[in-house]
Amino acid sequence: MNMTLEECQTKCLQNCTCMAYANPENSRSICLLWFSDLLDIQLGGSDIFVRMASSELGSNV
């Protein structure tokens, strides 16, 4: 999908089955979304943003 990191984040947060998202090498045109288990992920130093429930973080939000 062609979108910025912010658009990619919004797209992931709009879908309850989205587990994570990334914007490889800070590209302005690539959005990667994951909808299943995150196993053996390698993106060459790019950040992967994993969606977690607040209960998994130990916070009372």
N, CA, C, O and CB atoms as a CASP TS submission, in Angstrom:
PFRMAT TS
TARGET T0000
AUTHOR 0000-0000-0000
METHOD Language model
MODEL 1
PARENT N/A
ATOM      1  N   MET     1       0.830  -1.177   0.000  1.00  0.00           N
ATOM      2  CA  MET     1       0.000   0.000   0.000  1.00  0.00           C
ATOM      3  C   MET     1       0.878   1.245   0.000  1.00  0.00           C
ATOM      4  O   MET     1       1.889   1.286   0.700  1.00  0.00           O
ATOM      5  CB  MET     1      -0.946  -0.004   1.204  1.00  0.00           C
ATOM      6  N   ASN     2       0.515   2.228  -0.752  1.00  0.00           N
ATOM      7  CA  ASN     2       1.248   3.496  -0.804  1.00  0.00           C
ATOM      8  C   ASN     2       0.674   4.468   0.200  1.00  0.00           C
ATOM      9  O   ASN     2      -0.418   5.002   0.000  1.00  0.00           O
ATOM     10  CB  ASN     2       1.205   4.103  -2.216  1.00  0.00           C
ATOM     11  N   MET     3       1.422   4.711   1.312  1.00  0.00           N
ATOM     12  CA  MET     3       0.974   5.672   2.315  1.00  0.00           C
ATOM     13  C   MET     3       2.117   5.999   3.259  1.00  0.00           C
ATOM     14  O   MET     3       3.108   5.272   3.328  1.00  0.00           O
ATOM     15  CB  MET     3      -0.235   5.126   3.100  1.00  0.00           C
ATOM     16  N   THR     4       1.972   7.094   3.981  1.00  0.00           N
ATOM     17  CA  THR     4       2.966   7.517   4.961  1.00  0.00           C
ATOM     18  C   THR     4       2.857   6.638   6.206  1.00  0.00           C
ATOM     19  O   THR     4       1.928   5.841   6.332  1.00  0.00           O
ATOM     20  CB  THR     4       2.782   9.015   5.326  1.00  0.00           C
ATOM     21  N   LEU     5       3.815   6.790   7.126  1.00  0.00           N
ATOM     22  CA  LEU     5       3.783   6.040   8.373  1.00  0.00           C
ATOM     23  C   LEU     5       2.521   6.354   9.171  1.00  0.00           C
ATOM     24  O   LEU     5       1.910   5.447   9.736  1.00  0.00           O
ATOM     25  CB  LEU     5       5.024   6.347   9.208  1.00  0.00           C
ATOM     26  N   GLU     6       2.126   7.610   9.225  1.00  0.00           N
ATOM     27  CA  GLU     6       0.926   8.004   9.963  1.00  0.00           C
ATOM     28  C   GLU     6      -0.330   7.383   9.355  1.00  0.00           C
ATOM     29  O   GLU     6      -1.213   6.929  10.084  1.00  0.00           O
ATOM     30  CB  GLU     6       0.797   9.528   9.988  1.00  0.00           C
ATOM     31  N   GLU     7      -0.412   7.362   8.039  1.00  0.00           N
ATOM     32  CA  GLU     7      -1.558   6.743   7.366  1.00  0.00           C
ATOM     33  C   GLU     7      -1.556   5.241   7.588  1.00  0.00           C
ATOM     34  O   GLU     7      -2.613   4.628   7.739  1.00  0.00           O
ATOM     35  CB  GLU     7      -1.540   7.056   5.859  1.00  0.00           C
ATOM     36  N   CYS     8      -0.375   4.651   7.609  1.00  0.00           N
ATOM     37  CA  CYS     8      -0.232   3.224   7.848  1.00  0.00           C
ATOM     38  C   CYS     8      -0.712   2.881   9.270  1.00  0.00           C
ATOM     39  O   CYS     8      -1.417   1.893   9.473  1.00  0.00           O
ATOM     40  CB  CYS     8       1.243   2.785   7.642  1.00  0.00           C
ATOM     41  N   GLN     9      -0.323   3.703  10.236  1.00  0.00           N
ATOM     42  CA  GLN     9      -0.759   3.512  11.614  1.00  0.00           C
ATOM     43  C   GLN     9      -2.284   3.586  11.716  1.00  0.00           C
ATOM     44  O   GLN     9      -2.910   2.733  12.344  1.00  0.00           O
ATOM     45  CB  GLN     9      -0.112   4.561  12.530  1.00  0.00           C
ATOM     46  N   THR    10      -2.869   4.595  11.104  1.00  0.00           N
ATOM     47  CA  THR    10      -4.323   4.757  11.135  1.00  0.00           C
ATOM     48  C   THR    10      -5.016   3.553  10.527  1.00  0.00           C
ATOM     49  O   THR    10      -6.005   3.063  11.071  1.00  0.00           O
ATOM     50  CB  THR    10      -4.738   6.029  10.396  1.00  0.00           C
ATOM     51  N   LYS    11      -4.505   3.072   9.402  1.00  0.00           N
ATOM     52  CA  LYS    11      -5.090   1.906   8.733  1.00  0.00           C
ATOM     53  C   LYS    11      -5.060   0.687   9.653  1.00  0.00           C
ATOM     54  O   LYS    11      -6.042  -0.051   9.737  1.00  0.00           O
ATOM     55  CB  LYS    11      -4.338   1.600   7.420  1.00  0.00           C
ATOM     56  N   CYS    12      -3.944   0.475  10.340  1.00  0.00           N
ATOM     57  CA  CYS    12      -3.824  -0.659  11.252  1.00  0.00           C
ATOM     58  C   CYS    12      -4.789  -0.514  12.428  1.00  0.00           C
ATOM     59  O   CYS    12      -5.466  -1.474  12.794  1.00  0.00           O
ATOM     60  CB  CYS    12      -2.381  -0.787  11.762  1.00  0.00           C
ATOM     61  N   LEU    13      -4.853   0.666  13.013  1.00  0.00           N
ATOM     62  CA  LEU    13      -5.715   0.874  14.179  1.00  0.00           C
ATOM     63  C   LEU    13      -7.202   0.780  13.842  1.00  0.00           C
ATOM     64  O   LEU    13      -8.023   0.563  14.732  1.00  0.00           O
ATOM     65  CB  LEU    13      -5.424   2.222  14.796  1.00  0.00           C
ATOM     66  N   GLN    14      -7.552   0.939  12.581  1.00  0.00           N
ATOM     67  CA  GLN    14      -8.950   0.837  12.158  1.00  0.00           C
ATOM     68  C   GLN    14      -9.397  -0.613  11.996  1.00  0.00           C
ATOM     69  O   GLN    14     -10.590  -0.880  11.852  1.00  0.00           O
ATOM     70  CB  GLN    14      -9.155   1.585  10.850  1.00  0.00           C
ATOM     71  N   ASN    15      -8.454  -1.548  12.017  1.00  0.00           N
ATOM     72  CA  ASN    15      -8.780  -2.954  11.815  1.00  0.00           C
ATOM     73  C   ASN    15      -8.384  -3.728  13.069  1.00  0.00           C
ATOM     74  O   ASN    15      -7.201  -3.798  13.401  1.00  0.00           O
ATOM     75  CB  ASN    15      -8.060  -3.526  10.549  1.00  0.00           C
ATOM     76  N   CYS    16      -9.353  -4.306  13.767  1.00  0.00           N
ATOM     77  CA  CYS    16      -9.058  -4.975  15.039  1.00  0.00           C
ATOM     78  C   CYS    16      -8.201  -6.228  14.870  1.00  0.00           C
ATOM     79  O   CYS    16      -7.674  -6.733  15.862  1.00  0.00           O
ATOM     80  CB  CYS    16     -10.347  -5.341  15.734  1.00  0.00           C
ATOM     81  N   THR    17      -8.044  -6.743  13.663  1.00  0.00           N
ATOM     82  CA  THR    17      -7.202  -7.917  13.451  1.00  0.00           C
ATOM     83  C   THR    17      -5.770  -7.560  13.065  1.00  0.00           C
ATOM     84  O   THR    17      -4.932  -8.449  12.914  1.00  0.00           O
ATOM     85  CB  THR    17      -7.807  -8.790  12.383  1.00  0.00           C
ATOM     86  N   CYS    18      -5.482  -6.280  12.906  1.00  0.00           N
ATOM     87  CA  CYS    18      -4.124  -5.848  12.570  1.00  0.00           C
ATOM     88  C   CYS    18      -3.232  -5.998  13.801  1.00  0.00           C
ATOM     89  O   CYS    18      -3.533  -5.444  14.859  1.00  0.00           O
ATOM     90  CB  CYS    18      -4.114  -4.373  12.056  1.00  0.00           C
ATOM     91  N   MET    19      -2.134  -6.746  13.664  1.00  0.00           N
ATOM     92  CA  MET    19      -1.231  -7.017  14.772  1.00  0.00           C
ATOM     93  C   MET    19      -0.032  -6.067  14.814  1.00  0.00           C
ATOM     94  O   MET    19       0.506  -5.788  15.885  1.00  0.00           O
ATOM     95  CB  MET    19      -0.745  -8.436  14.688  1.00  0.00           C
ATOM     96  N   ALA    20       0.383  -5.570  13.640  1.00  0.00           N
ATOM     97  CA  ALA    20       1.560  -4.706  13.581  1.00  0.00           C
ATOM     98  C   ALA    20       1.604  -4.003  12.238  1.00  0.00           C
ATOM     99  O   ALA    20       0.918  -4.385  11.290  1.00  0.00           O
ATOM    100  CB  ALA    20       2.856  -5.515  13.812  1.00  0.00           C
ATOM    101  N   TYR    21       2.437  -2.952  12.179  1.00  0.00           N
ATOM    102  CA  TYR    21       2.636  -2.231  10.920  1.00  0.00           C
ATOM    103  C   TYR    21       4.064  -1.717  10.854  1.00  0.00           C
ATOM    104  O   TYR    21       4.738  -1.585  11.876  1.00  0.00           O
ATOM    105  CB  TYR    21       1.628  -1.059  10.781  1.00  0.00           C
ATOM    106  N   ALA    22       4.512  -1.431   9.651  1.00  0.00           N
ATOM    107  CA  ALA    22       5.872  -0.920   9.454  1.00  0.00           C
ATOM    108  C   ALA    22       5.926  -0.090   8.191  1.00  0.00           C
ATOM    109  O   ALA    22       5.100  -0.220   7.288  1.00  0.00           O
ATOM    110  CB  ALA    22       6.895  -2.073   9.384  1.00  0.00           C
ATOM    111  N   ASN    23       6.934   0.771   8.162  1.00  0.00           N
ATOM    112  CA  ASN    23       7.213   1.620   7.014  1.00  0.00           C
ATOM    113  C   ASN    23       8.699   1.425   6.711  1.00  0.00           C
ATOM    114  O   ASN    23       9.527   2.215   7.165  1.00  0.00           O
ATOM    115  CB  ASN    23       6.848   3.152   7.292  1.00  0.00           C
ATOM    116  N   PRO    24       9.050   0.374   5.944  1.00  0.00           N
ATOM    117  CA  PRO    24      10.455   0.006   5.737  1.00  0.00           C
ATOM    118  C   PRO    24      11.321   1.159   5.250  1.00  0.00           C
ATOM    119  O   PRO    24      10.977   1.873   4.309  1.00  0.00           O
ATOM    120  CB  PRO    24      10.541  -1.120   4.753  1.00  0.00           C
ATOM    121  N   GLU    25      12.456   1.315   5.922  1.00  0.00           N
ATOM    122  CA  GLU    25      13.447   2.315   5.563  1.00  0.00           C
ATOM    123  C   GLU    25      12.845   3.717   5.470  1.00  0.00           C
ATOM    124  O   GLU    25      13.300   4.541   4.677  1.00  0.00           O
ATOM    125  CB  GLU    25      14.096   1.945   4.249  1.00  0.00           C
ATOM    126  N   ASN    26      11.817   3.984   6.289  1.00  0.00           N
ATOM    127  CA  ASN    26      11.130   5.281   6.310  1.00  0.00           C
ATOM    128  C   ASN    26      10.668   5.724   4.930  1.00  0.00           C
ATOM    129  O   ASN    26      10.682   6.911   4.606  1.00  0.00           O
ATOM    130  CB  ASN    26      12.036   6.335   6.896  1.00  0.00           C
ATOM    131  N   SER    27      10.261   4.759   4.132  1.00  0.00           N
ATOM    132  CA  SER    27       9.766   5.046   2.783  1.00  0.00           C
ATOM    133  C   SER    27       8.447   5.797   2.875  1.00  0.00           C
ATOM    134  O   SER    27       7.655   5.548   3.783  1.00  0.00           O
ATOM    135  CB  SER    27       9.591   3.740   1.963  1.00  0.00           C
ATOM    136  N   ARG    28       8.213   6.682   1.976  1.00  0.00           N
ATOM    137  CA  ARG    28       6.952   7.429   1.938  1.00  0.00           C
ATOM    138  C   ARG    28       5.889   6.683   1.125  1.00  0.00           C
ATOM    139  O   ARG    28       4.757   7.150   1.001  1.00  0.00           O
ATOM    140  CB  ARG    28       7.181   8.830   1.345  1.00  0.00           C
ATOM    141  N   SER    29       6.258   5.529   0.576  1.00  0.00           N
ATOM    142  CA  SER    29       5.307   4.876  -0.315  1.00  0.00           C
ATOM    143  C   SER    29       4.999   3.427   0.041  1.00  0.00           C
ATOM    144  O   SER    29       4.273   2.763  -0.698  1.00  0.00           O
ATOM    145  CB  SER    29       5.822   4.932  -1.700  1.00  0.00           C
ATOM    146  N   ILE    30       5.534   2.911   1.163  1.00  0.00           N
ATOM    147  CA  ILE    30       5.306   1.510   1.495  1.00  0.00           C
ATOM    148  C   ILE    30       4.713   1.395   2.892  1.00  0.00           C
ATOM    149  O   ILE    30       5.205   2.007   3.840  1.00  0.00           O
ATOM    150  CB  ILE    30       6.614   0.704   1.397  1.00  0.00           C
ATOM    151  N   CYS    31       3.657   0.607   3.006  1.00  0.00           N
ATOM    152  CA  CYS    31       3.049   0.297   4.293  1.00  0.00           C
ATOM    153  C   CYS    31       2.894  -1.216   4.370  1.00  0.00           C
ATOM    154  O   CYS    31       2.259  -1.831   3.513  1.00  0.00           O
ATOM    155  CB  CYS    31       1.667   1.028   4.475  1.00  0.00           C
ATOM    156  N   LEU    32       3.480  -1.808   5.407  1.00  0.00           N
ATOM    157  CA  LEU    32       3.330  -3.240   5.632  1.00  0.00           C
ATOM    158  C   LEU    32       2.428  -3.445   6.834  1.00  0.00           C
ATOM    159  O   LEU    32       2.637  -2.839   7.885  1.00  0.00           O
ATOM    160  CB  LEU    32       4.709  -3.928   5.845  1.00  0.00           C
ATOM    161  N   LEU    33       1.426  -4.297   6.683  1.00  0.00           N
ATOM    162  CA  LEU    33       0.501  -4.615   7.769  1.00  0.00           C
ATOM    163  C   LEU    33       0.552  -6.110   8.031  1.00  0.00           C
ATOM    164  O   LEU    33       0.635  -6.905   7.095  1.00  0.00           O
ATOM    165  CB  LEU    33      -0.950  -4.161   7.428  1.00  0.00           C
ATOM    166  N   TRP    34       0.504  -6.501   9.316  1.00  0.00           N
ATOM    167  CA  TRP    34       0.476  -7.914   9.688  1.00  0.00           C
ATOM    168  C   TRP    34      -0.858  -8.223  10.344  1.00  0.00           C
ATOM    169  O   TRP    34      -1.347  -7.467  11.183  1.00  0.00           O
ATOM    170  CB  TRP    34       1.653  -8.270  10.638  1.00  0.00           C
ATOM    171  N   PHE    35      -1.443  -9.361   9.943  1.00  0.00           N
ATOM    172  CA  PHE    35      -2.738  -9.779  10.476  1.00  0.00           C
ATOM    173  C   PHE    35      -2.690 -11.155  11.122  1.00  0.00           C
ATOM    174  O   PHE    35      -3.733 -11.745  11.404  1.00  0.00           O
ATOM    175  CB  PHE    35      -3.769  -9.774   9.379  1.00  0.00           C
ATOM    176  N   SER    36      -1.494 -11.668  11.357  1.00  0.00           N
ATOM    177  CA  SER    36      -1.351 -12.956  12.027  1.00  0.00           C
ATOM    178  C   SER    36      -0.092 -12.910  12.887  1.00  0.00           C
ATOM    179  O   SER    36       0.449 -11.833  13.139  1.00  0.00           O
ATOM    180  CB  SER    36      -1.286 -14.133  10.996  1.00  0.00           C
ATOM    181  N   ASP    37       0.371 -14.063  13.334  1.00  0.00           N
ATOM    182  CA  ASP    37       1.535 -14.126  14.206  1.00  0.00           C
ATOM    183  C   ASP    37       2.754 -13.457  13.585  1.00  0.00           C
ATOM    184  O   ASP    37       2.980 -13.531  12.378  1.00  0.00           O
ATOM    185  CB  ASP    37       1.855 -15.563  14.537  1.00  0.00           C
ATOM    186  N   LEU    38       3.529 -12.808  14.435  1.00  0.00           N
ATOM    187  CA  LEU    38       4.754 -12.151  13.998  1.00  0.00           C
ATOM    188  C   LEU    38       5.921 -13.093  14.273  1.00  0.00           C
ATOM    189  O   LEU    38       6.400 -13.188  15.403  1.00  0.00           O
ATOM    190  CB  LEU    38       4.954 -10.774  14.720  1.00  0.00           C
ATOM    191  N   LEU    39       6.369 -13.778  13.247  1.00  0.00           N
ATOM    192  CA  LEU    39       7.451 -14.748  13.382  1.00  0.00           C
ATOM    193  C   LEU    39       8.574 -14.433  12.414  1.00  0.00           C
ATOM    194  O   LEU    39       8.329 -14.133  11.246  1.00  0.00           O
ATOM    195  CB  LEU    39       6.937 -16.169  13.148  1.00  0.00           C
ATOM    196  N   ASP    40       9.806 -14.499  12.897  1.00  0.00           N
ATOM    197  CA  ASP    40      11.001 -14.336  12.056  1.00  0.00           C
ATOM    198  C   ASP    40      10.927 -13.120  11.141  1.00  0.00           C
ATOM    199  O   ASP    40      11.137 -13.230   9.933  1.00  0.00           O
ATOM    200  CB  ASP    40      11.210 -15.575  11.220  1.00  0.00           C
ATOM    201  N   ILE    41      10.630 -11.975  11.715  1.00  0.00           N
ATOM    202  CA  ILE    41      10.513 -10.745  10.936  1.00  0.00           C
ATOM    203  C   ILE    41      11.881 -10.090  10.806  1.00  0.00           C
ATOM    204  O   ILE    41      12.561  -9.858  11.806  1.00  0.00           O
ATOM    205  CB  ILE    41       9.503  -9.772  11.589  1.00  0.00           C
ATOM    206  N   GLN    42      12.282  -9.793   9.581  1.00  0.00           N
ATOM    207  CA  GLN    42      13.541  -9.093   9.332  1.00  0.00           C
ATOM    208  C   GLN    42      13.288  -8.004   8.295  1.00  0.00           C
ATOM    209  O   GLN    42      12.924  -8.286   7.154  1.00  0.00           O
ATOM    210  CB  GLN    42      14.657 -10.082   8.849  1.00  0.00           C
ATOM    211  N   LEU    43      13.488  -6.757   8.712  1.00  0.00           N
ATOM    212  CA  LEU    43      13.276  -5.636   7.798  1.00  0.00           C
ATOM    213  C   LEU    43      14.534  -4.791   7.634  1.00  0.00           C
ATOM    214  O   LEU    43      14.446  -3.659   7.159  1.00  0.00           O
ATOM    215  CB  LEU    43      12.133  -4.767   8.292  1.00  0.00           C
ATOM    216  N   GLY    44      15.677  -5.298   8.006  1.00  0.00           N
ATOM    217  CA  GLY    44      16.917  -4.560   7.806  1.00  0.00           C
ATOM    218  C   GLY    44      17.022  -3.275   8.600  1.00  0.00           C
ATOM    219  O   GLY    44      17.395  -2.241   8.046  1.00  0.00           O
ATOM    220  N   GLY    45      16.702  -3.312   9.881  1.00  0.00           N
ATOM    221  CA  GLY    45      16.862  -2.147  10.731  1.00  0.00           C
ATOM    222  C   GLY    45      15.661  -1.225  10.806  1.00  0.00           C
ATOM    223  O   GLY    45      15.696  -0.236  11.537  1.00  0.00           O
ATOM    224  N   SER    46      14.607  -1.519  10.076  1.00  0.00           N
ATOM    225  CA  SER    46      13.399  -0.687  10.137  1.00  0.00           C
ATOM    226  C   SER    46      12.613  -0.997  11.399  1.00  0.00           C
ATOM    227  O   SER    46      12.678  -2.110  11.921  1.00  0.00           O
ATOM    228  CB  SER    46      12.514  -0.908   8.891  1.00  0.00           C
ATOM    229  N   ASP    47      11.867  -0.004  11.893  1.00  0.00           N
ATOM    230  CA  ASP    47      11.025  -0.187  13.069  1.00  0.00           C
ATOM    231  C   ASP    47       9.743  -0.924  12.699  1.00  0.00           C
ATOM    232  O   ASP    47       9.166  -0.705  11.633  1.00  0.00           O
ATOM    233  CB  ASP    47      10.695   1.167  13.712  1.00  0.00           C
ATOM    234  N   ILE    48       9.312  -1.800  13.602  1.00  0.00           N
ATOM    235  CA  ILE    48       8.026  -2.478  13.472  1.00  0.00           C
ATOM    236  C   ILE    48       7.202  -2.058  14.675  1.00  0.00           C
ATOM    237  O   ILE    48       7.656  -2.186  15.812  1.00  0.00           O
ATOM    238  CB  ILE    48       8.185  -4.055  13.389  1.00  0.00           C
ATOM    239  N   PHE    49       6.010  -1.562  14.443  1.00  0.00           N
ATOM    240  CA  PHE    49       5.135  -1.092  15.511  1.00  0.00           C
ATOM    241  C   PHE    49       4.116  -2.183  15.793  1.00  0.00           C
ATOM    242  O   PHE    49       3.288  -2.509  14.942  1.00  0.00           O
ATOM    243  CB  PHE    49       4.434   0.255  15.129  1.00  0.00           C
ATOM    244  N   VAL    50       4.182  -2.753  17.010  1.00  0.00           N
ATOM    245  CA  VAL    50       3.326  -3.868  17.398  1.00  0.00           C
ATOM    246  C   VAL    50       2.178  -3.338  18.233  1.00  0.00           C
ATOM    247  O   VAL    50       2.376  -2.574  19.178  1.00  0.00           O
ATOM    248  CB  VAL    50       4.123  -4.945  18.178  1.00  0.00           C
ATOM    249  N   ARG    51       0.993  -3.748  17.877  1.00  0.00           N
ATOM    250  CA  ARG    51      -0.209  -3.326  18.585  1.00  0.00           C
ATOM    251  C   ARG    51      -0.424  -4.260  19.777  1.00  0.00           C
ATOM    252  O   ARG    51      -0.463  -5.480  19.621  1.00  0.00           O
ATOM    253  CB  ARG    51      -1.454  -3.327  17.636  1.00  0.00           C
ATOM    254  N   MET    52      -0.564  -3.669  20.975  1.00  0.00           N
ATOM    255  CA  MET    52      -0.750  -4.462  22.192  1.00  0.00           C
ATOM    256  C   MET    52      -1.877  -3.869  23.026  1.00  0.00           C
ATOM    257  O   MET    52      -2.154  -2.671  22.969  1.00  0.00           O
ATOM    258  CB  MET    52       0.559  -4.523  23.017  1.00  0.00           C
ATOM    259  N   ALA    53      -2.513  -4.728  23.792  1.00  0.00           N
ATOM    260  CA  ALA    53      -3.539  -4.270  24.724  1.00  0.00           C
ATOM    261  C   ALA    53      -2.855  -3.617  25.913  1.00  0.00           C
ATOM    262  O   ALA    53      -1.736  -3.991  26.263  1.00  0.00           O
ATOM    263  CB  ALA    53      -4.454  -5.446  25.184  1.00  0.00           C
ATOM    264  N   SER    54      -3.508  -2.652  26.539  1.00  0.00           N
ATOM    265  CA  SER    54      -2.905  -1.986  27.691  1.00  0.00           C
ATOM    266  C   SER    54      -2.640  -2.973  28.823  1.00  0.00           C
ATOM    267  O   SER    54      -1.709  -2.775  29.603  1.00  0.00           O
ATOM    268  CB  SER    54      -3.808  -0.854  28.184  1.00  0.00           C
ATOM    269  N   SER    55      -3.442  -4.035  28.926  1.00  0.00           N
ATOM    270  CA  SER    55      -3.222  -5.047  29.954  1.00  0.00           C
ATOM    271  C   SER    55      -1.908  -5.797  29.744  1.00  0.00           C
ATOM    272  O   SER    55      -1.310  -6.287  30.702  1.00  0.00           O
ATOM    273  CB  SER    55      -4.383  -6.030  29.974  1.00  0.00           C
ATOM    274  N   GLU    56      -1.464  -5.886  28.506  1.00  0.00           N
ATOM    275  CA  GLU    56      -0.182  -6.543  28.206  1.00  0.00           C
ATOM    276  C   GLU    56       1.005  -5.668  28.588  1.00  0.00           C
ATOM    277  O   GLU    56       2.114  -6.174  28.758  1.00  0.00           O
ATOM    278  CB  GLU    56      -0.103  -6.896  26.720  1.00  0.00           C
ATOM    279  N   LEU    57       0.789  -4.370  28.724  1.00  0.00           N
ATOM    280  CA  LEU    57       1.847  -3.440  29.085  1.00  0.00           C
ATOM    281  C   LEU    57       1.951  -3.232  30.585  1.00  0.00           C
ATOM    282  O   LEU    57       2.894  -2.606  31.069  1.00  0.00           O
ATOM    283  CB  LEU    57       1.622  -2.121  28.408  1.00  0.00           C
ATOM    284  N   GLY    58       0.975  -3.762  31.322  1.00  0.00           N
ATOM    285  CA  GLY    58       0.980  -3.582  32.758  1.00  0.00           C
ATOM    286  C   GLY    58       0.535  -2.213  33.201  1.00  0.00           C
ATOM    287  O   GLY    58       0.816  -1.803  34.327  1.00  0.00           O
ATOM    288  N   SER    59      -0.163  -1.488  32.324  1.00  0.00           N
ATOM    289  CA  SER    59      -0.634  -0.145  32.678  1.00  0.00           C
ATOM    290  C   SER    59      -2.123  -0.166  32.912  1.00  0.00           C
ATOM    291  O   SER    59      -2.822  -1.064  32.443  1.00  0.00           O
ATOM    292  CB  SER    59      -0.284   0.873  31.582  1.00  0.00           C
ATOM    293  N   ASN    60      -2.604   0.813  33.630  1.00  0.00           N
ATOM    294  CA  ASN    60      -4.026   0.934  33.932  1.00  0.00           C
ATOM    295  C   ASN    60      -4.652   2.046  33.122  1.00  0.00           C
ATOM    296  O   ASN    60      -5.151   3.019  33.689  1.00  0.00           O
ATOM    297  CB  ASN    60      -4.242   1.182  35.418  1.00  0.00           C
ATOM    298  N   VAL    61      -4.635   1.922  31.810  1.00  0.00           N
ATOM    299  CA  VAL    61      -5.166   2.964  30.929  1.00  0.00           C
ATOM    300  C   VAL    61      -6.624   2.717  30.665  1.00  0.00           C
ATOM    301  O   VAL    61      -7.260   3.485  29.942  1.00  0.00           O
ATOM    302  CB  VAL    61      -4.392   3.023  29.610  1.00  0.00           C
TER
END
